[in-house]
Amino acid sequence: MRLNLESSSERIPEDWNLFMPRAYDRAITIFSPEGRLYQVEYALELVKRGAPIVGVSSKEGVVLAANETPISRLEDPKYFEKIFQLDEHIGAAIAGLSSDARVLISQSRVFCQSNRLLYDEPVDIEVLTRRIGDQAQVYTQHAGVRPFGVSMIIVGVDTTGSRVFLADPSGSYRGYKATAVGRKNEEANKLLEERYKPDLSMDEAISLAVAAVKIASDGEITSKNCKVAVIPYDTRAFRRLSESEVEKYLT
């Protein structure tokens, strides 16, 4: 049986290449003509759809707040964590894929303990954040992999004072006085810009963080789904607030 190549070629439209996926939209190692990495931007878009998280620094310490509303009523809430302790003086909140975050959190905890064993002192917040950023950046320049689909707000107290950093899927990180990530982050960040003051007390910082989570959340916010963790400047010890403590700031 002979194939009629001429008749088959006539059925292929002249603009067939317009329907083919572009290489820079499929491969992570190829820049687009505009100088963009689309796979990284897709990961950033995933983060914007995540549950809202907030980090606030003050002269008395740092605060993490997050909306930890389970997807289903049948889900065990303790498996929908957004706030994690990395070391005695460091905490982190995640927005995006929790599976990707789990890997970065595990590596961060190992790095914190290795620093204590090697130098006999707690790791600096920026050093740890740079390590997380370096790990994320590697996954933006190799074929056959994809970027980490998670952004992390890393907070803590070290020798330089109260620190708040944000690391994203591109591998970049920046320091902030206060920042919000996840759904409706524009509204939450606008609230932070309007109300943040350098001389905030710890109570004021907690109230501000809770208010930012509340404005960025779609459903009802209660002490059961709004989780808060603090690291006071004097103790430098990570602590989660109880539901009764959070309720005070919600009202």
Residue pairs with C-beta under 8 A, 6 or more apart in sequence:
22 32
23 30
24 30
24 31
24 32
24 33
24 37
24 38
25 32
25 38
27 39
27 143
28 37
28 39
28 40
28 139
28 140
28 141
28 142
28 143
28 145
28 146
28 147
29 141
29 142
29 143
31 37
32 38
37 140
37 170
39 140
39 146
39 147
40 140
40 147
40 169
40 170
43 96
43 146
43 147
43 148
43 149
43 169
43 170
44 151
44 168
44 169
44 170
46 96
46 97
46 149
47 95
47 96
47 149
47 150
47 151
47 168
47 169
47 181
47 182
48 182
48 183
48 185
49 182
49 183
50 94
50 95
50 96
50 150
50 151
50 181
50 182
50 183
51 66
51 67
51 68
51 69
51 82
51 95
51 182
51 183
52 66
52 67
52 95
52 180
52 181
52 182
52 183
52 184
52 185
52 188
52 212
52 213
52 216
52 217
53 64
53 65
53 66
53 67
53 82
53 83
53 93
53 94
53 95
53 153
53 180
53 181
53 182
53 213
54 63
54 64
54 65
54 66
54 93
54 153
54 178
54 179
54 180
54 181
54 188
54 192
54 209
54 212
54 213
54 216
55 62
55 63
55 64
55 65
55 93
55 153
55 154
55 155
55 164
55 166
55 176
55 178
55 179
55 180
55 209
56 62
56 63
56 65
56 164
56 177
56 178
56 192
56 196
56 200
56 205
56 206
56 208
56 209
56 212
57 63
57 155
57 162
57 163
57 164
57 176
57 177
57 178
57 205
58 162
58 199
58 200
58 201
58 202
58 204
58 205
59 162
59 198
59 199
59 200
59 201
59 233
60 162
60 200
60 201
60 202
60 205
60 232
60 233
60 234
61 157
61 162
61 202
61 205
61 230
61 231
61 232
61 233
61 234
62 91
62 155
62 156
62 157
62 162
62 163
62 164
62 205
62 230
62 231
63 155
63 202
63 205
63 206
63 208
63 209
63 228
63 229
63 230
64 83
64 91
64 92
64 93
64 153
64 155
64 209
64 228
64 229
64 230
65 93
65 206
65 209
65 210
65 212
65 213
65 226
65 227
65 228
65 229
66 82
66 83
66 93
66 213
66 226
66 227
67 82
67 182
67 213
67 216
67 217
67 221
67 225
67 226
68 77
68 80
68 81
68 82
68 83
68 225
68 226
68 227
69 80
69 217
69 219
69 225
70 76
70 77
70 80
70 225
71 80
77 224
77 225
81 98
81 227
82 93
82 94
82 95
82 227
83 91
83 92
83 93
83 227
83 228
83 229
83 240
84 91
84 92
84 93
84 94
84 105
85 91
85 229
85 238
86 92
86 105
86 108
86 109
86 112
86 128
86 154
86 156
87 109
87 112
87 113
87 122
87 123
87 128
87 156
87 238
88 122
88 236
88 237
88 238
89 122
89 156
89 157
89 158
89 231
89 236
89 237
89 238
90 112
90 122
90 123
90 125
90 128
90 154
90 155
90 156
90 231
90 238
91 154
91 155
91 156
91 229
91 231
91 238
92 105
92 108
92 152
92 153
92 154
92 155
93 152
93 153
93 155
93 181
94 101
94 105
94 150
94 151
94 152
95 150
95 151
95 152
95 153
95 181
95 182
96 148
96 149
96 150
96 151
96 169
97 148
97 149
97 150
98 150
100 148
100 149
100 150
101 148
101 150
101 152
103 148
104 132
104 135
104 136
104 148
104 150
104 152
107 131
107 132
107 135
108 128
108 131
108 132
111 123
111 128
111 131
112 122
112 123
112 128
115 121
115 122
115 123
115 127
116 122
116 123
122 158
123 158
124 158
124 159
124 160
125 154
125 155
125 156
125 157
125 158
125 160
125 163
125 165
126 160
126 163
126 165
126 175
128 154
129 154
129 165
129 167
129 173
130 173
132 152
132 154
132 167
132 173
133 167
133 171
133 172
133 173
134 171
135 148
135 171
136 147
136 148
136 167
136 168
136 169
136 170
136 171
137 170
137 171
137 172
138 171
139 145
139 146
139 147
139 148
140 147
140 169
140 170
140 171
147 169
147 170
148 169
149 169
150 169
151 166
151 167
151 168
151 169
151 181
152 166
152 167
153 164
153 165
153 166
153 179
153 181
154 163
154 164
154 165
154 166
154 167
155 162
155 163
155 164
155 165
155 231
156 162
156 163
156 231
157 163
157 231
157 232
157 233
157 236
161 233
162 231
162 233
163 175
164 175
164 176
164 177
164 178
164 179
165 173
165 174
165 175
165 176
166 173
166 174
166 176
166 179
166 181
167 173
177 196
177 198
178 192
178 196
178 208
178 209
178 212
179 189
179 192
180 188
180 189
180 192
180 212
180 213
180 216
182 216
183 216
183 217
183 218
184 215
184 216
184 217
184 218
185 216
187 215
187 216
188 212
188 213
188 215
188 216
189 212
191 208
191 211
191 212
191 215
192 208
192 212
195 208
195 211
196 208
197 204
200 208
202 230
202 232
203 249
206 228
206 230
206 241
206 249
207 249
209 228
210 226
210 228
210 246
210 249
210 250
213 221
213 226
214 221
214 226
214 250
221 250
222 247
222 250
223 243
223 244
223 246
223 247
223 250
224 243
226 246
226 250
227 240
227 241
227 246
228 240
228 241
228 245
228 246
228 249
229 238
229 239
229 240
229 241
230 238
230 239
230 241
231 237
231 238
231 239
232 239
